[in-house]
Amino acid sequence: MGFTQKQLAEKLNTTNSSVCDWECDRAEPNLETLVRLAEILESSIDDLLGK
């Protein structure tokens, strides 16, 4: 399942810039966004955090 940064930002009600910052380790999503991100990507928070 692949999303563009724009698509993911729209689903999370955030900006493309925020998604880019997460991908480049310049920032981290808040807990609420992290939970929603895991749901969208059909993954666990642990997987997203690399645990």
SEFIMAR-421069 format. One line per field, with one value per atom (N, C-alpha, C): residue number from 1; x, y, z; atom name. Coordinates in nm, 4 decimals, always signed. Each point is the difference from the previous one (the first is absolute). Layout:
N
n	[NUM,...]
x	[X,...]
y	[Y,...]
z	[Z,...]
atom	[CA,...]
END
This chain:
51
n	[1,1,1,2,2,2,3,3,3,4,4,4,5,5,5,6,6,6,7,7,7,8,8,8,9,9,9,10,10,10,11,11,11,12,12,12,13,13,13,14,14,14,15,15,15,16,16,16,17,17,17,18,18,18,19,19,19,20,20,20,21,21,21,22,22,22,23,23,23,24,24,24,25,25,25,26,26,26,27,27,27,28,28,28,29,29,29,30,30,30,31,31,31,32,32,32,33,33,33,34,34,34,35,35,35,36,36,36,37,37,37,38,38,38,39,39,39,40,40,40,41,41,41,42,42,42,43,43,43,44,44,44,45,45,45,46,46,46,47,47,47,48,48,48,49,49,49,50,50,50,51,51,51]
x	[+0.0858,-0.0858,+0.0899,-0.0093,+0.0828,-0.0836,+0.0480,-0.0658,+0.1041,-0.0400,+0.0879,-0.0042,+0.0961,-0.0020,-0.1285,-0.0429,-0.1231,-0.1210,-0.0106,-0.1127,-0.0003,+0.1165,+0.0097,-0.0324,+0.0495,-0.0280,-0.1499,-0.0668,-0.1446,-0.0739,+0.0406,-0.0655,+0.0220,+0.1148,+0.0340,-0.0353,-0.0563,-0.0357,+0.1219,+0.1082,+0.1232,+0.0601,+0.1220,+0.0630,+0.0996,+0.0271,+0.1023,+0.1336,+0.0242,+0.1250,+0.0182,-0.1070,+0.0084,+0.0344,-0.0644,+0.0277,+0.1464,+0.0482,+0.1401,+0.0933,-0.0319,+0.0824,+0.0056,-0.1113,-0.0004,+0.0891,-0.0131,+0.0783,+0.1503,+0.0355,+0.1410,+0.0531,-0.0778,+0.0392,+0.0301,-0.0703,+0.0136,-0.1066,-0.1021,-0.1099,-0.0683,-0.0853,-0.0779,-0.1466,-0.0893,-0.1432,-0.0404,-0.1045,-0.0508,-0.0699,-0.0326,-0.0563,-0.1293,-0.0876,-0.1275,+0.0246,+0.0923,+0.0332,+0.0672,+0.0850,+0.0680,-0.1002,-0.0994,-0.1051,-0.0751,-0.0373,-0.0726,+0.0873,+0.1285,+0.0930,+0.0102,+0.0066,+0.0051,-0.1270,-0.1145,-0.1258,-0.0007,+0.0409,-0.0001,+0.0942,+0.1164,+0.1000,-0.0187,-0.1056,-0.0291,+0.1244,+0.0543,+0.1224,-0.0177,+0.0981,-0.0048,+0.0910,-0.0246,+0.0855,+0.1416,+0.0139,+0.1331,+0.0749,-0.0699,+0.0639,+0.0422,-0.0866,+0.0339,+0.1207,+0.0151,+0.1114,+0.1241,-0.0121,+0.1138,+0.0329,-0.1022,+0.0209,-0.0404]
y	[-0.1169,+0.1169,+0.1224,+0.0788,+0.1185,+0.1260,+0.1020,+0.1304,+0.1052,+0.1020,+0.1145,+0.0791,+0.0888,+0.0849,+0.0818,+0.0474,+0.0796,-0.0826,-0.1233,-0.0862,-0.0284,-0.0329,-0.0304,+0.1232,+0.1142,+0.1248,+0.0284,-0.0226,+0.0227,-0.0939,-0.1267,-0.0970,+0.0339,+0.0621,+0.0327,+0.1439,+0.0730,+0.1399,+0.0808,-0.0158,+0.0725,+0.0465,+0.0465,+0.0528,-0.0986,+0.0165,-0.0809,+0.0201,+0.1216,+0.0344,-0.0808,-0.0195,-0.0788,-0.1453,-0.0557,-0.1386,-0.0128,+0.0936,-0.0003,+0.0066,+0.0858,+0.0120,-0.1307,-0.0726,-0.1294,-0.0985,-0.0022,-0.0942,+0.0283,+0.1259,+0.0398,+0.0126,-0.0451,+0.0050,+0.1402,+0.0980,+0.1371,+0.0322,-0.0854,+0.0191,-0.1342,-0.0075,-0.1205,+0.0378,-0.0856,+0.0283,-0.0140,+0.0728,-0.0153,-0.1350,-0.0380,-0.1331,-0.0232,+0.0966,-0.0141,-0.0259,+0.0732,-0.0172,-0.1343,-0.0406,-0.1292,-0.1152,+0.0081,-0.1026,-0.0038,+0.1154,+0.0072,-0.0501,+0.0345,-0.0447,-0.1525,-0.0602,-0.1464,-0.0613,+0.0609,-0.0502,+0.0092,+0.1136,+0.0217,-0.0974,-0.0218,-0.0871,-0.1470,-0.0279,-0.1357,-0.0627,+0.0726,-0.0396,+0.0246,-0.0384,+0.0300,+0.1202,+0.0651,+0.1103,-0.0503,-0.1181,-0.0576,-0.0145,-0.0483,-0.0131,+0.1358,+0.0985,+0.1339,+0.0578,-0.0359,+0.0507,-0.0889,-0.1076,-0.0878,-0.0896,-0.0358,-0.0857,-0.1419]
z	[+0.0000,+0.0000,+0.0000,-0.1035,-0.0080,-0.0105,+0.0639,-0.0046,-0.0334,-0.0711,-0.0162,+0.1303,+0.0167,+0.1194,+0.0041,-0.1140,-0.0070,+0.0437,-0.0508,+0.0365,+0.1503,+0.0530,+0.1416,+0.0842,-0.0411,+0.0717,+0.0024,-0.1111,-0.0063,+0.0943,+0.0031,+0.0880,+0.1473,+0.0306,+0.1385,+0.0374,-0.0972,+0.0224,+0.0453,-0.0740,+0.0288,-0.1322,+0.0026,-0.1204,-0.0600,-0.1292,-0.0661,+0.0700,+0.0426,+0.0675,+0.1280,+0.0757,+0.1237,-0.0304,-0.1008,-0.0389,-0.0418,-0.0769,-0.0426,+0.1209,+0.0964,+0.1206,+0.0771,+0.0060,+0.0700,-0.0744,-0.1318,-0.0801,+0.0103,+0.0159,+0.0029,+0.1426,+0.0988,+0.1413,+0.0512,-0.0549,+0.0493,+0.1041,+0.0071,+0.0957,+0.0197,+0.1007,+0.0279,+0.0145,-0.0471,+0.0165,+0.1470,+0.0377,+0.1369,+0.0126,+0.1205,+0.0257,-0.0779,-0.0020,-0.0715,-0.1491,-0.0578,-0.1414,-0.0232,+0.0927,-0.0116,-0.0003,+0.0856,+0.0048,-0.1330,-0.0508,-0.1271,-0.1152,+0.0024,-0.1023,-0.0026,+0.1173,+0.0090,-0.0591,+0.0273,-0.0554,-0.1522,-0.0526,-0.1449,-0.0696,+0.0593,-0.0617,+0.0370,+0.0774,+0.0447,+0.0640,+0.0942,+0.0681,+0.1498,+0.0771,+0.1431,+0.0288,+0.1089,+0.0413,+0.0226,+0.0583,+0.0207,-0.1331,-0.1018,-0.1318,-0.0548,+0.0172,-0.0485,+0.0720,+0.1274,+0.0785,-0.0089,-0.0766,-0.0207,+0.1187,+0.0769,+0.1171,-0.0290]
atom	[N,CA,C,N,CA,C,N,CA,C,N,CA,C,N,CA,C,N,CA,C,N,CA,C,N,CA,C,N,CA,C,N,CA,C,N,CA,C,N,CA,C,N,CA,C,N,CA,C,N,CA,C,N,CA,C,N,CA,C,N,CA,C,N,CA,C,N,CA,C,N,CA,C,N,CA,C,N,CA,C,N,CA,C,N,CA,C,N,CA,C,N,CA,C,N,CA,C,N,CA,C,N,CA,C,N,CA,C,N,CA,C,N,CA,C,N,CA,C,N,CA,C,N,CA,C,N,CA,C,N,CA,C,N,CA,C,N,CA,C,N,CA,C,N,CA,C,N,CA,C,N,CA,C,N,CA,C,N,CA,C,N,CA,C,N,CA,C,N,CA,C,N,CA,C,N,CA,C]
END
